[in-house]
Amino acid sequence: MDVDEENPSSVSNVNPTTTVADVEMPVDSVMATILPAPPLILIPTITPLVTPPMAPLPVVPSSIPRPPLAPLPVRPPVLKPPVAQNGEGKDNDSELDEDDQDSGSGAEYEITEESRQVRERQEKAMRDFMMKRRAAALAVPTNDMAVRTRLRRLGEPITLFGEREMERRDRLRTLMAKLDAEGQLEKLMKAHEEEEDTTTAKEADEEDTLQYPFYTEGSNELLEARTFMAKFSVCRASRRLQRAKRKRDDPDEDEEAEMDWALNQAGSFVLDASEIGDDRPLFGCSFSKDGNLLATCSLNGVGRIWNMPQLTKACALKGHTERATDIAFSPVSDIVATASADQTARLWNAEGTLLKTFRGHVDRLARIAFHPSGKYLGTASFDKTWRMWDIESGTELLLQEGHSRSVYGICFHPDGSLAASCGLDSLARVWDLRTGRSVLTLEGHVKPVLGIDFSPNGYHLATGAEDNACRIWDLRKKKSVYIIPAHSNLISKVKFEPQEGYYLVTGSYDMTAKIWSSRDFKLVRTLSGHEAKVTSLDISGDGQHISTVSHDRTIKLWSSKVSSEEKSMDID
């Protein structure tokens, strides 16, 4: 390496293309000039690698005893596959035997406990599936009496505790499929023949068979009440139809102009008075028949009567032990009814004296309503029933079931022939008070229905629910004809104008009450002023005032400007 670096030109000066013939000069001189003296080459000395000596292996003394080896595990016994029953699985066993013969080994398969359980489950599932197929192919009678008879012929109990008709029929089907699988067809056919033999005898004795009623027999008081309501409703309906015909046929009657005047009046409602009603949130309000009194109730269980229109306190109704949920004036007198969470309804006079207490519900009450005749009181309760009471005697006339969840609202038709109830099952039902039947089920709301009211025209019904919508139902068409997206929160109360039903008022938990036209159900006016949820409202008999109560503990009275201007003109 050092030599190459010191003499780099020794190699580069040599021209391999130069020849002796081209230059005429002595050979020695030429060689002397061309070939320089050979350089000295220094060969480096390489020192050999020294291998370190290896450490000697330790000598294990032979005197240390070694532990004995563990014994070999015992081989578990060979489990043979279960023998197939009824010829099933023969093909698989033959194939396995052929494979064993081909392999030349005589060892048997070892089946673990888990594999055996899996196989048993599979066989059981297959048996159940085949049993179901056989049961589906069998002809089972649909008449419950025939099912009971066949069970008796087969030696089985005709009914079990809590067993229904379809469950009893399924039990018979399963039993017949089991007998068919076990090959006991003769017994089955024999029972079938005996059943056919006794069919003719049954037809002869069919008249003597006890027929259980599908209804609950009522008392004589209920029969008298139904008779009275039938007569009362016929007279009211006749007068309503005569009035409608007169408006249609009389050229002097302009219904459109009358409705326009009523809507103009409704559009001019303004806040006239506001009063703190109690120290707890208010939950119900109602006008008397002449509009001179206003009744309210609160969550402390106390009801109060106020003088109109100054809203001065007249008396207090104390007696409930739990919160009061609703209050209502009688349509024919100044009697007041209150409902409470203490499972009772109470009847008071205008001076605050307790007249009667209605007991019977097994859960808290919600809304209440008077029959148009003023003789009966309807109460809705969270025990999934609504009841009707006789005002004079204080007895319970009717306990009506039908809702699958709590019943919240109740109202009566202006004619007195129908009652409507709504509840937390998102349904509204119409009941015929003359027969006790449910004549119409109104399905459409997707959340609990809290408010319900009949229109004075006789064929419209309004419902308000927690889905923030108000639905208008036509009883003639038996369907919903209008859906009003009324509020931004649940609707707590709906009320038609009591004279002709020209407009509808809805109250909501969005702290407002709204007035809607009955012609096209468009918004006429929004009554804003409460600072909390509006829980209830009512309209006076002459349609001049609207009262609303709220969780802000205030009573607000709304009056029409048109009516006040007309009164001042009359005075002048």
C-alpha angles and dihedrals in degrees: 000000000000092000093053092051095047097048107034093145095057092080099036095055094063114099111197093196096066115106136191094239093062095059122051106208136106118294095232093053092046093051089046092055096042103040115052124201114289112258124238113258117209114208112206117228116240116212113217120243115255114221112217115235117261120243114249117256114254114253113233110218112235092216094078108101117230121224115252119257119259115256118255116263117259111254112241117242117268112255116213120216115260116268111253117244128224092011094297118146096017092129092054093050092049091051091050091051091051091051091051091050093048093050090050094225121120095204117128127224117265112223117197124218092252092053091049091052091049090051091049091051091050092050091048091050090050091050091049091049092051089047091054091049091053091047092051090053094052123096109235122183117249097207110096093218090053090049091052091048093051092048089052091050090052092052095250128127110270092223140008129215109285093000118149131208096264092044090051091051091050090051090053091048092052092048093050091049090051092051090048092051092049091051096245094135093134092063091047094049091047091054090048092052092049089050092053091048092055094046093085092049090051092052089055093051096040093104091057094053114114111248114206115215117245091217137058113252113239132217127264089254089059091049091052091047092051091050092050093048091049092054092042093050094049091056094045093047091049092054092046092052092047090052091049092050091049091053090049099046103032110090091205091061111086107184094180092055091047091051091048090053091049092049091048088053091048091051091057098058112134134174107277104170141001126195136173104246102190145337090260130054115286119237109178144023137180138178123227119243093264095038094239095113134048124197125201135177133199141198093265089072096250124123123203135198119213132195116239138267098000092051094227117163115257105175144329127241108216123174111089118107095204136040117302114240104186145359131199138181121225113253092227104037144013094269115131128207124199132192126206144182089248086083094251139103121210134202121217138176124231091266092060098256117145111238107173142354121215114209127178111091117108096207137037120297126240121184130358134197139185123234111245089249091058092228098100137048126207122206129189120207143184089242087086093254140093122210138200122217134196109239096206100047099024092226126139110250102176137021106190123193126183109112119097092212138026118319111230110169136035136177139165130232114252089243092053095234100105139043127199127204133184132189151167091287088079091246137115121205131197117211130197106227092196094060104016094235130135101241100177139021115199112207121179111091116098096203136040115304112230106170132046135167140164122233119236089237087075101232107062124083125185126205130184124197146176090268087079091244133116116210126201114209125198110215091200093056094033093223144086113279100178134028113195117196086210109165145011092238137034120306112239101180140015125191134176122216101267101225107053103343093243092152140019128220123206128190123203145182088248085085095252141098120210134201118217130192115244090212097067101349094243123153113272103172141351118218106209123174110097120105096207141027117321104229104177145358141184139193123223119244094253092046093238098115138042121193125199131185127196147181087263085077094241133124114215122196118202120197134185120250092209093060093048092050092050091050092052090050091051090051091051 
